[in-house]
Amino acid sequence: MPKLRPIALTAVSLALLASAAVGDTWVEVRPLPAQGVPIVVQPSGMPVGGPAIRLAPRPVQPVRPDTLLITATLANWDADVEFDGLLLQVATLAGAHAVTPRRAEISITLYGERFTTPTRLKAMELARWTRLVQAKDFCGPAGSAVYRLPFAAFDPTRDPRVNADAVVRVSLGVPGVGRLNASAPVQLMEFDPLRDRRFQATGSRRFRGER
């Protein structure tokens, strides 16, 4: 049992103590001479002997995120050798500290370039994803959330006209905060000269026998 520490307090000080108490703190009141009101604070557990007052916890003010950090990388999450999409890592900060929104909505847009002629590139939107965000998602490294963004109608591994350089733009809508926005560069193809030449010649980056 923790050691009890008597503290003599005036009525005003007692009111301040009550307003500052947080959590399951108990106070035990005992008689004292006229100079003040004795209070014995027990840090945890039930009070020992005598009447006790349990102080209500002070409401915790929600911490609002003000910064969105993202990274995006190519990823393969099945048994074949080709990339299946992007892995997006998301972290929200309040100042220098990671915070977790209870719920939010995230919109992801991939911008890139496609060759319209052998020497001319055209900038365009390549793909778009949306996700519902929950607090349980933020269980990754350093309290981040990680989302899979699969290639569907757009697949850079099957379109030789797509340039490897691209940008991911992310917009996170948090109730009571508004929208946080961030962008990050991403490579849509790995540097692999041998597979690149095979892709240009055959339309496939796989070798015989590869799934």
Contacts in CASP RR format, 6 or more apart in sequence:
PFRMAT RR
TARGET T0000
AUTHOR 0000-0000-0000
METHOD contacts of the structure
MODEL  1
MPKLRPIALTAVSLALLASAAVGDTWVEVRPLPAQGVPIVVQPSGMPVGG
PAIRLAPRPVQPVRPDTLLITATLANWDADVEFDGLLLQVATLAGAHAVT
PRRAEISITLYGERFTTPTRLKAMELARWTRLVQAKDFCGPAGSAVYRLP
FAAFDPTRDPRVNADAVVRVSLGVPGVGRLNASAPVQLMEFDPLRDRRFQ
ATGSRRFRGER
1 48 0 8 1.000
2 42 0 8 1.000
2 43 0 8 1.000
2 44 0 8 1.000
4 28 0 8 1.000
4 40 0 8 1.000
4 41 0 8 1.000
4 42 0 8 1.000
4 48 0 8 1.000
5 40 0 8 1.000
5 41 0 8 1.000
6 30 0 8 1.000
6 38 0 8 1.000
6 39 0 8 1.000
6 40 0 8 1.000
7 38 0 8 1.000
7 39 0 8 1.000
7 40 0 8 1.000
7 41 0 8 1.000
8 32 0 8 1.000
8 35 0 8 1.000
8 36 0 8 1.000
8 37 0 8 1.000
8 38 0 8 1.000
8 39 0 8 1.000
9 17 0 8 1.000
9 36 0 8 1.000
9 37 0 8 1.000
9 38 0 8 1.000
9 39 0 8 1.000
10 36 0 8 1.000
10 37 0 8 1.000
11 37 0 8 1.000
14 37 0 8 1.000
14 39 0 8 1.000
17 27 0 8 1.000
17 39 0 8 1.000
18 55 0 8 1.000
19 58 0 8 1.000
20 58 0 8 1.000
21 27 0 8 1.000
21 55 0 8 1.000
21 56 0 8 1.000
21 57 0 8 1.000
21 58 0 8 1.000
22 57 0 8 1.000
22 58 0 8 1.000
23 55 0 8 1.000
23 57 0 8 1.000
24 44 0 8 1.000
24 45 0 8 1.000
24 54 0 8 1.000
24 57 0 8 1.000
25 41 0 8 1.000
25 42 0 8 1.000
25 43 0 8 1.000
25 44 0 8 1.000
25 55 0 8 1.000
26 41 0 8 1.000
26 42 0 8 1.000
26 45 0 8 1.000
26 46 0 8 1.000
26 47 0 8 1.000
26 52 0 8 1.000
26 53 0 8 1.000
26 54 0 8 1.000
26 55 0 8 1.000
27 39 0 8 1.000
27 40 0 8 1.000
27 41 0 8 1.000
27 42 0 8 1.000
27 47 0 8 1.000
27 52 0 8 1.000
27 53 0 8 1.000
27 55 0 8 1.000
28 39 0 8 1.000
28 40 0 8 1.000
28 41 0 8 1.000
28 42 0 8 1.000
28 47 0 8 1.000
28 48 0 8 1.000
28 49 0 8 1.000
28 50 0 8 1.000
28 51 0 8 1.000
28 52 0 8 1.000
29 37 0 8 1.000
29 38 0 8 1.000
29 39 0 8 1.000
29 50 0 8 1.000
29 51 0 8 1.000
29 52 0 8 1.000
29 53 0 8 1.000
30 38 0 8 1.000
30 40 0 8 1.000
30 50 0 8 1.000
31 38 0 8 1.000
32 38 0 8 1.000
42 48 0 8 1.000
46 52 0 8 1.000
63 94 0 8 1.000
63 97 0 8 1.000
63 99 0 8 1.000
64 94 0 8 1.000
64 99 0 8 1.000
64 174 0 8 1.000
64 176 0 8 1.000
64 177 0 8 1.000
65 92 0 8 1.000
65 93 0 8 1.000
65 94 0 8 1.000
65 99 0 8 1.000
65 101 0 8 1.000
65 174 0 8 1.000
65 177 0 8 1.000
65 180 0 8 1.000
66 93 0 8 1.000
66 94 0 8 1.000
66 95 0 8 1.000
66 180 0 8 1.000
67 92 0 8 1.000
67 93 0 8 1.000
67 94 0 8 1.000
67 95 0 8 1.000
67 180 0 8 1.000
68 90 0 8 1.000
68 91 0 8 1.000
68 92 0 8 1.000
68 93 0 8 1.000
68 170 0 8 1.000
68 172 0 8 1.000
68 180 0 8 1.000
68 181 0 8 1.000
68 182 0 8 1.000
69 90 0 8 1.000
69 91 0 8 1.000
69 92 0 8 1.000
69 93 0 8 1.000
69 144 0 8 1.000
69 182 0 8 1.000
70 88 0 8 1.000
70 89 0 8 1.000
70 90 0 8 1.000
70 91 0 8 1.000
70 168 0 8 1.000
70 170 0 8 1.000
70 182 0 8 1.000
70 183 0 8 1.000
70 184 0 8 1.000
71 88 0 8 1.000
71 89 0 8 1.000
71 184 0 8 1.000
72 86 0 8 1.000
72 87 0 8 1.000
72 88 0 8 1.000
72 89 0 8 1.000
72 149 0 8 1.000
72 168 0 8 1.000
72 184 0 8 1.000
72 186 0 8 1.000
73 86 0 8 1.000
73 87 0 8 1.000
73 186 0 8 1.000
74 83 0 8 1.000
74 85 0 8 1.000
74 86 0 8 1.000
74 87 0 8 1.000
74 186 0 8 1.000
74 187 0 8 1.000
74 188 0 8 1.000
74 189 0 8 1.000
74 190 0 8 1.000
75 83 0 8 1.000
75 84 0 8 1.000
75 85 0 8 1.000
75 86 0 8 1.000
75 87 0 8 1.000
75 148 0 8 1.000
76 82 0 8 1.000
76 83 0 8 1.000
76 84 0 8 1.000
76 85 0 8 1.000
77 84 0 8 1.000
77 148 0 8 1.000
78 84 0 8 1.000
79 211 0 8 1.000
80 206 0 8 1.000
80 210 0 8 1.000
80 211 0 8 1.000
81 205 0 8 1.000
81 206 0 8 1.000
81 210 0 8 1.000
81 211 0 8 1.000
82 157 0 8 1.000
82 205 0 8 1.000
82 206 0 8 1.000
83 151 0 8 1.000
83 157 0 8 1.000
83 190 0 8 1.000
84 148 0 8 1.000
84 150 0 8 1.000
84 151 0 8 1.000
85 148 0 8 1.000
85 149 0 8 1.000
85 150 0 8 1.000
85 151 0 8 1.000
86 110 0 8 1.000
86 148 0 8 1.000
86 149 0 8 1.000
86 168 0 8 1.000
86 186 0 8 1.000
87 146 0 8 1.000
87 147 0 8 1.000
87 148 0 8 1.000
87 149 0 8 1.000
88 108 0 8 1.000
88 146 0 8 1.000
88 147 0 8 1.000
88 148 0 8 1.000
88 149 0 8 1.000
88 168 0 8 1.000
88 170 0 8 1.000
89 140 0 8 1.000
89 141 0 8 1.000
89 144 0 8 1.000
89 145 0 8 1.000
89 146 0 8 1.000
90 106 0 8 1.000
90 133 0 8 1.000
90 144 0 8 1.000
90 145 0 8 1.000
90 146 0 8 1.000
90 147 0 8 1.000
90 170 0 8 1.000
90 172 0 8 1.000
91 98 0 8 1.000
91 138 0 8 1.000
91 142 0 8 1.000
91 143 0 8 1.000
91 144 0 8 1.000
91 145 0 8 1.000
92 98 0 8 1.000
92 99 0 8 1.000
92 100 0 8 1.000
92 101 0 8 1.000
92 138 0 8 1.000
92 172 0 8 1.000
92 174 0 8 1.000
92 180 0 8 1.000
93 99 0 8 1.000
98 138 0 8 1.000
98 142 0 8 1.000
98 143 0 8 1.000
98 144 0 8 1.000
100 135 0 8 1.000
100 138 0 8 1.000
100 143 0 8 1.000
101 133 0 8 1.000
101 135 0 8 1.000
101 172 0 8 1.000
101 174 0 8 1.000
101 177 0 8 1.000
102 134 0 8 1.000
102 135 0 8 1.000
103 132 0 8 1.000
103 133 0 8 1.000
103 134 0 8 1.000
103 135 0 8 1.000
103 175 0 8 1.000
104 132 0 8 1.000
104 133 0 8 1.000
104 172 0 8 1.000
104 173 0 8 1.000
104 174 0 8 1.000
104 175 0 8 1.000
105 130 0 8 1.000
105 131 0 8 1.000
105 132 0 8 1.000
105 133 0 8 1.000
105 172 0 8 1.000
105 173 0 8 1.000
106 130 0 8 1.000
106 131 0 8 1.000
106 132 0 8 1.000
106 133 0 8 1.000
106 147 0 8 1.000
106 170 0 8 1.000
106 171 0 8 1.000
106 172 0 8 1.000
106 173 0 8 1.000
107 128 0 8 1.000
107 129 0 8 1.000
107 130 0 8 1.000
107 170 0 8 1.000
107 171 0 8 1.000
108 128 0 8 1.000
108 129 0 8 1.000
108 130 0 8 1.000
108 131 0 8 1.000
108 147 0 8 1.000
108 149 0 8 1.000
108 168 0 8 1.000
108 169 0 8 1.000
108 170 0 8 1.000
109 125 0 8 1.000
109 127 0 8 1.000
109 128 0 8 1.000
109 168 0 8 1.000
109 169 0 8 1.000
110 125 0 8 1.000
110 126 0 8 1.000
110 127 0 8 1.000
110 128 0 8 1.000
110 149 0 8 1.000
110 154 0 8 1.000
110 166 0 8 1.000
110 167 0 8 1.000
110 168 0 8 1.000
110 169 0 8 1.000
110 186 0 8 1.000
111 123 0 8 1.000
111 124 0 8 1.000
111 125 0 8 1.000
111 126 0 8 1.000
111 166 0 8 1.000
111 167 0 8 1.000
111 168 0 8 1.000
111 169 0 8 1.000
112 123 0 8 1.000
112 124 0 8 1.000
112 125 0 8 1.000
112 126 0 8 1.000
112 162 0 8 1.000
112 163 0 8 1.000
112 165 0 8 1.000
112 166 0 8 1.000
112 167 0 8 1.000
112 188 0 8 1.000
113 121 0 8 1.000
113 122 0 8 1.000
113 123 0 8 1.000
113 124 0 8 1.000
113 162 0 8 1.000
113 163 0 8 1.000
113 165 0 8 1.000
113 166 0 8 1.000
114 121 0 8 1.000
114 122 0 8 1.000
114 124 0 8 1.000
114 126 0 8 1.000
114 159 0 8 1.000
114 161 0 8 1.000
114 162 0 8 1.000
114 163 0 8 1.000
115 121 0 8 1.000
115 122 0 8 1.000
115 161 0 8 1.000
115 162 0 8 1.000
115 163 0 8 1.000
116 122 0 8 1.000
116 161 0 8 1.000
121 163 0 8 1.000
126 154 0 8 1.000
126 156 0 8 1.000
126 162 0 8 1.000
126 166 0 8 1.000
127 149 0 8 1.000
127 151 0 8 1.000
127 152 0 8 1.000
127 153 0 8 1.000
127 154 0 8 1.000
129 147 0 8 1.000
129 149 0 8 1.000
131 147 0 8 1.000
133 145 0 8 1.000
133 172 0 8 1.000
137 145 0 8 1.000
137 147 0 8 1.000
138 144 0 8 1.000
138 145 0 8 1.000
139 145 0 8 1.000
140 146 0 8 1.000
151 157 0 8 1.000
154 162 0 8 1.000
156 162 0 8 1.000
156 164 0 8 1.000
156 188 0 8 1.000
156 189 0 8 1.000
157 189 0 8 1.000
157 205 0 8 1.000
158 203 0 8 1.000
160 199 0 8 1.000
160 200 0 8 1.000
160 203 0 8 1.000
162 188 0 8 1.000
163 188 0 8 1.000
164 187 0 8 1.000
164 188 0 8 1.000
164 189 0 8 1.000
165 185 0 8 1.000
165 187 0 8 1.000
165 188 0 8 1.000
166 185 0 8 1.000
166 186 0 8 1.000
166 187 0 8 1.000
166 188 0 8 1.000
167 183 0 8 1.000
167 184 0 8 1.000
167 185 0 8 1.000
167 186 0 8 1.000
168 183 0 8 1.000
168 184 0 8 1.000
168 185 0 8 1.000
168 186 0 8 1.000
169 181 0 8 1.000
169 182 0 8 1.000
169 183 0 8 1.000
170 181 0 8 1.000
170 182 0 8 1.000
170 183 0 8 1.000
170 184 0 8 1.000
171 179 0 8 1.000
171 180 0 8 1.000
171 181 0 8 1.000
172 179 0 8 1.000
172 180 0 8 1.000
172 181 0 8 1.000
173 179 0 8 1.000
173 180 0 8 1.000
174 180 0 8 1.000
189 196 0 8 1.000
192 205 0 8 1.000
195 205 0 8 1.000
196 205 0 8 1.000
198 204 0 8 1.000
198 205 0 8 1.000
198 207 0 8 1.000
199 205 0 8 1.000
END
